[in-house]
Amino acid sequence: MSTLEQDASRAWPVLRRTWPDLAWADAVHRHGAFHHVAVLGGTGVVRVSSAADHRARILREADVLRTVGALGLATRIPRLIGTVDGGAWSAMACTFVEGTVDADRPWHEVRGPFADVLADLAAAPLPTSGLPPARTWCGGSAWPEVVDRITAGSDLRATARAVVREVVTSSDDAPRSLVHGDLGPHNVVWDARDDPGLIDLDHAAAADPAVDAAPLVGSYGAAAVAQIVPADVLARAKAHRASLPLQVAAAAELAGDPALRDHALANFARRCAAGTLHDPAG
C-alpha cells in the first residue's frame, strides 16, 4: 500500500504530544515514497511510516542519522530528535535544514558545490558501527533475489539480472566511504548564501562512492559528472544508475507497496527500450 493510501491521522495527535515544542501550527504535509512527512516550519521534520517494515525502517533511519551526525561533516545535515513506535506505525523527528530544493539549477551552477559535497563525504571517518552496507534499504544482500522474484515471468528478467550482476560485481573491489545514498538534486537544499545542505539521509551507508555519483548521472548526464569524479568511479556510477529503478522496486516489494513496485519496474522497462539505462544521454 502506498503512502497516498495509508491513513496517518492517528499518528499526528500522538506525535504532537510527544514533541509539543515543534511548530505544529505551521505544518506542511507531504508524501514521500515510504513516508508521510510533516515539515514544521523551521523547527523540525516528522516522518511517519506505516509500511510493512515500518519499525525496522524507522529504527534503521534513526541509527543512520545519529551516526552520520557524529562524523563532523562540513555539509549541513539534519540532526535526530527522536523516534516513536505507534504500533501500526513508526515515526522519526529530525531538525530542519534551512534552505529550499532547486532541482532546476543548471550544471555549471551546482558542479562546484556537488564536488565539495562528494569530497566532504569521502573524507569522513568511517565508524566501526552504525552505518549499514549499500542497498540495505532495498534488501541488502537479498536484493538480487528480490529483483529475481519480482521480475519472474517478465521480458525484463534477463536484463534485470545482468544489471544487478554488474552492480554487485563492480562493487566487490571498490573502495568504501560514507555515501548519502540518494544524492540527487531533490535531496539538496540551498540557503540564502547558496550553501548546500543534505536532507533525507535514509539510504546513507558505508559503500562505493559511485553510489552517490549515480543519481547525478541520472540528473545531469555522464559527461557532466565526468568533470568531478574519476573515470573508474564514473564507470561504476553508470552501472549503479542503471539499477536504481530495480532498487526502488525491491524496496517497494519489501514495504508492501505493489503500486510503487510496478511503477519502478515500468520505469526500468522504459529506460531499457530507450537505451538510457546507464546514461540519460544514451
Buried (B, 14 or more C-beta within 10 A) or exposed (E): BBBEEBEBEEBBEBBBEBBEEBEBEEBEEEEEBBBBBBBBBEBBBBBBBBBBBBBBBBBBBBBBBEBBBEBEBEBBBBBBBEBBEBEEBBBBBBBBBBBEBBEEBEBEEBBEBBBBBBEBBEEBEEEEEBBBEBBBBBBBEEBBEBBBEBBEEEEBBEBBBEBBEBBBEBBEEBEBBBBBBBBBBBBBBBEEEEBBBBBBBBBBBBBBBBBBBBBBBBBBBBEBBBEBBEEEBBBBBBBBBBBBBBBBBBBBBBBBBEEBBBBBBEBBBEBBEEEBBBBBEE
